Amino acid sequence: MTDLGGGGGAGSCARWRKSSRSTNVANCVELALGGAVAAVRDSKNPAGAVLLFPRPRWAAFLAGWR
């Protein structure tokens, strides 16, 4: 499974993608998809906390917004 931790050592293997709705001023969100999880972090603080969601839960969350 891809390492999806925070910045520095952990998370360095993840391919993070910035949200198209993010701005340079606020609300900056990045997403990385691993085998069984989706990871979300604040792109202005890549070494900070990372939220991990099981892929089925992430898919349900996205379906609720469509």
MOUR-V711803 format. One record per residue. RES is the residue in one letter. SS is DSSP state (hx for helix, st for strand, lp for the rest). BURIAL is # if it has 9 or more other C-alpha atoms within 8 Angstrom, else .. Layout:
BEGIN
res | ss | burial
RES | SS | BURIAL
RES | SS | BURIAL
END
This chain:
BEGIN
res | ss | burial
M | lp | .
T | lp | .
D | lp | #
L | lp | #
G | lp | .
G | lp | #
G | lp | #
G | lp | .
G | lp | .
A | lp | #
G | lp | #
S | lp | #
C | lp | .
A | lp | #
R | lp | .
W | lp | .
R | st | .
K | st | #
S | lp | #
S | lp | .
R | lp | .
S | lp | #
T | lp | .
N | lp | .
V | lp | .
A | lp | .
N | lp | .
C | lp | #
V | st | #
E | st | #
L | st | #
A | st | #
L | st | #
G | lp | #
G | lp | .
A | lp | .
V | st | #
A | st | #
A | st | #
V | st | #
R | st | #
D | st | #
S | hx | #
K | hx | .
N | hx | .
P | lp | #
A | lp | .
G | lp | #
A | lp | .
V | st | #
L | st | .
L | st | .
F | st | #
P | st | #
R | hx | #
P | hx | .
R | hx | .
W | hx | #
A | hx | .
A | hx | .
F | hx | .
L | hx | .
A | hx | .
G | hx | .
W | hx | .
R | lp | .
END
